[in-house]
Amino acid sequence: MNEKTVALVTGANKGIGYEIAAGLGALGWRVGVGARDEGRRTAAVAALRAGGADAFAVPLDVTDDASAAAAAELLAERFGRLDVLVNNAAVTGGPSQEPTAVGLEQVRLAVETNVLGVIRVTNALLPLLRRSASPRIVNMSSGVGSLTLQSDPEASTGPISAAYAPSKSFLNAVTLQYAKELRGTGVLVNLACPGYCDTDLNGHQGTRTPAQGAAVAVRLAALPDGGPSGGFFNEDGPLPW
């Protein structure tokens, strides 16, 4: 990419998303902080700029069609293209997710944000990504979305989860379909697993820092042309599906 790379990270006002934005900013890229809360979005942009990043605000609610369209319009008017999209925004769906007791609204919430939100934002921004010389899409998944690991009684996949974990399995499957459709176009689409990080999402019970979790997404965002597409990776390499 000869021009300064333009990236957008959804859910970038805190946690792993913020650290992904910081990591991309450290590469010298222009980084859009996608977030729906104006106050948190503004504060995140200010903090990133104070740290030397070329950050800018992008109002974005991934569950809203009009918001995704407005974000695409903002990027089109300002830059005319988008080089990297990191779909990071996610929710757990709330506690107590045993399948015999989980509320259907919990499942809907997880799918609406973690899957439909990714489809909504990706499709709104894909025309701008197609204008890039080296477009990249990174979808933030989780090891709990691996059916191979979930079916292994010896694997550590956290508590029983009928909303969050299946939403990540769904996201993994959808990401594969994007990779298949976009094969040969230059758009590389991959999944990143940050590991069990200390964030609001898990009540700060994680054992890794958000910065550690962000590293794999930054690496996939900066893949060279001809790099992998349709892969599922953590910091150590490919993960089982």
C-alpha positions in Angstrom: 0.0 0.0 0.0 1.7 3.2 -1.2 -0.7 5.6 0.4 -1.3 5.8 4.2 -3.4 2.8 5.1 -6.9 3.5 6.3 -8.4 1.1 8.8 -11.7 0.9 10.8 -12.1 -1.1 14.0 -15.6 -1.6 15.4 -16.1 -1.6 19.1 -12.8 0.3 19.4 -13.6 2.6 22.4 -12.2 0.1 25.0 -10.6 -3.3 25.6 -9.3 -5.4 22.8 -10.8 -3.1 20.1 -9.0 -0.1 21.6 -5.7 -2.0 21.6 -6.2 -3.1 18.0 -6.7 0.5 17.0 -3.5 1.4 19.0 -1.6 -1.4 17.3 -2.7 -0.3 13.8 -1.9 3.3 14.7 1.6 2.2 15.7 2.1 1.0 12.1 1.5 4.5 11.0 -2.0 3.9 9.7 -5.0 6.1 9.9 -7.4 4.3 12.3 -11.2 4.9 12.6 -12.6 4.3 16.1 -16.0 2.7 15.5 -18.2 3.0 18.5 -21.8 3.9 19.2 -21.3 5.9 22.5 -20.2 9.4 21.6 -18.5 10.1 24.9 -16.4 6.9 24.9 -15.7 7.2 21.2 -14.4 10.8 21.7 -12.3 9.8 24.7 -10.8 6.8 22.9 -9.8 9.0 19.9 -8.2 11.6 22.2 -6.2 8.9 24.1 -5.0 7.3 20.8 -4.0 10.6 19.4 -2.1 11.4 22.6 -0.2 8.2 22.1 0.8 9.2 18.6 -1.9 7.4 16.5 -3.6 9.1 13.6 -7.1 8.2 15.0 -10.5 9.6 14.0 -14.0 9.0 15.2 -16.6 6.9 13.3 -20.1 6.8 14.9 -21.2 3.3 14.4 -23.8 1.0 15.9 -23.3 -2.4 14.2 -26.9 -3.4 14.9 -28.3 -0.6 12.9 -28.5 -0.5 9.0 -28.6 3.3 8.8 -25.6 3.6 11.1 -23.5 1.2 9.0 -24.5 3.1 5.8 -23.6 6.4 7.4 -20.2 5.1 8.5 -19.5 4.0 4.9 -20.5 7.4 3.6 -18.2 9.1 6.1 -15.3 7.0 5.0 -16.1 7.5 1.3 -16.2 11.2 1.6 -13.0 11.5 3.7 -10.8 8.9 2.1 -12.6 7.4 -0.9 -11.7 3.9 0.2 -11.1 1.6 3.1 -8.0 -0.7 3.3 -8.7 -2.7 6.5 -11.9 -3.6 8.4 -11.6 -5.2 11.9 -15.0 -6.5 13.0 -14.4 -6.5 16.8 -17.7 -5.3 18.4 -19.3 -8.1 20.4 -21.6 -8.9 23.3 -21.9 -12.1 25.4 -25.7 -12.2 25.6 -25.6 -12.2 29.4 -25.0 -14.8 32.1 -26.6 -18.2 32.7 -26.5 -19.6 29.2 -27.3 -23.3 29.8 -29.4 -24.3 26.8 -32.3 -25.6 28.9 -32.7 -22.2 30.6 -31.2 -19.6 28.3 -33.6 -16.8 27.2 -34.2 -16.5 23.5 -33.6 -12.7 23.7 -30.1 -13.6 25.0 -29.4 -15.7 21.9 -30.9 -13.0 19.6 -28.8 -10.3 21.1 -25.6 -12.3 20.7 -26.4 -13.2 17.1 -27.6 -9.7 16.2 -24.3 -8.2 17.3 -21.7 -10.9 16.8 -22.9 -12.2 13.5 -25.5 -10.0 11.8 -23.5 -7.0 12.9 -20.5 -8.3 11.1 -22.5 -9.0 7.9 -24.1 -5.6 8.1 -20.9 -3.7 8.5 -18.9 -5.8 6.1 -21.5 -5.5 3.3 -21.8 -1.7 3.8 -18.1 -1.2 3.6 -17.1 -3.8 1.0 -17.5 -1.4 -1.9 -14.8 0.8 -0.3 -12.6 -2.2 0.5 -12.8 -3.1 -3.2 -11.1 0.2 -4.0 -8.1 -0.7 -1.9 -4.9 -2.1 -3.4 -4.6 -4.6 -0.5 -8.0 -5.0 1.3 -8.1 -7.0 4.5 -11.0 -8.1 6.8 -10.4 -9.5 10.2 -13.3 -10.9 12.2 -12.7 -11.3 16.0 -13.8 -14.7 17.0 -13.0 -16.9 20.0 -11.7 -20.4 20.8 -15.1 -21.1 22.3 -16.5 -21.0 18.7 -14.5 -24.0 17.7 -16.8 -27.0 17.5 -13.7 -29.3 17.6 -12.7 -27.8 21.0 -16.2 -27.7 22.3 -16.7 -31.4 21.6 -13.4 -32.3 23.3 -14.0 -33.0 27.1 -10.4 -32.3 27.8 -10.4 -28.9 26.2 -10.9 -25.7 28.2 -13.8 -23.8 26.6 -15.3 -22.0 29.7 -18.8 -22.3 31.0 -21.7 -23.8 29.1 -22.9 -21.2 26.6 -25.9 -21.4 24.4 -25.7 -17.8 23.1 -22.1 -16.4 23.0 -20.2 -19.6 21.9 -22.6 -20.6 19.2 -22.6 -17.0 17.9 -18.9 -17.3 17.4 -19.3 -20.7 15.7 -21.8 -19.0 13.4 -19.4 -16.1 12.8 -16.7 -18.6 11.9 -19.0 -20.3 9.3 -20.0 -17.0 7.8 -16.4 -15.8 7.5 -15.6 -18.9 5.6 -18.3 -18.1 3.1 -17.0 -14.6 2.6 -13.5 -16.0 2.0 -14.9 -18.4 -0.6 -16.9 -15.6 -2.4 -14.0 -13.2 -2.4 -11.4 -15.7 -3.4 -9.3 -14.2 -6.2 -10.3 -10.6 -5.6 -7.4 -9.7 -3.3 -9.7 -9.3 -0.3 -8.2 -11.5 2.5 -10.7 -12.5 5.2 -9.6 -14.2 8.4 -10.7 -14.9 11.9 -8.7 -13.9 15.0 -8.9 -15.4 18.4 -7.5 -13.1 21.1 -7.5 -15.6 23.9 -9.0 -15.1 27.3 -8.4 -11.5 27.9 -9.1 -9.2 30.9 -12.1 -7.2 29.5 -15.5 -5.9 30.4 -16.9 -8.8 28.4 -15.9 -11.4 31.0 -16.0 -9.2 34.0 -12.2 -8.8 33.9 -11.6 -12.4 34.7 -9.3 -13.0 31.7 -5.7 -13.9 32.2 -4.3 -12.0 29.2 -4.1 -8.3 28.6 -6.2 -6.6 25.9 -2.9 -5.7 24.2 -1.8 -9.3 24.1 -5.2 -10.2 22.6 -5.0 -7.5 20.0 -1.7 -8.7 18.5 -3.1 -11.5 16.3 -5.6 -9.1 14.8 -2.9 -6.5 14.0 -0.9 -9.2 12.3 -3.8 -10.4 10.2 -4.7 -6.8 9.3 -1.1 -6.4 7.9 -0.9 -9.6 5.9 1.1 -9.2 2.7 -0.6 -9.8 -0.7 -1.0 -13.5 -1.3 -1.4 -14.2 2.4 -3.9 -16.7 3.8 -7.7 -16.2 3.6 -10.4 -18.1 5.3 -8.2 -19.0 8.2 -8.8 -19.1 12.0 -5.8 -18.1 14.0 -4.6 -17.2 17.5 -1.1 -16.0 18.3 0.4 -19.4 18.0 -1.1 -20.2 14.6 -4.1 -22.0 13.1 -7.0 -23.1 15.3 -9.2 -26.1 14.8 -12.7 -25.5 13.5 
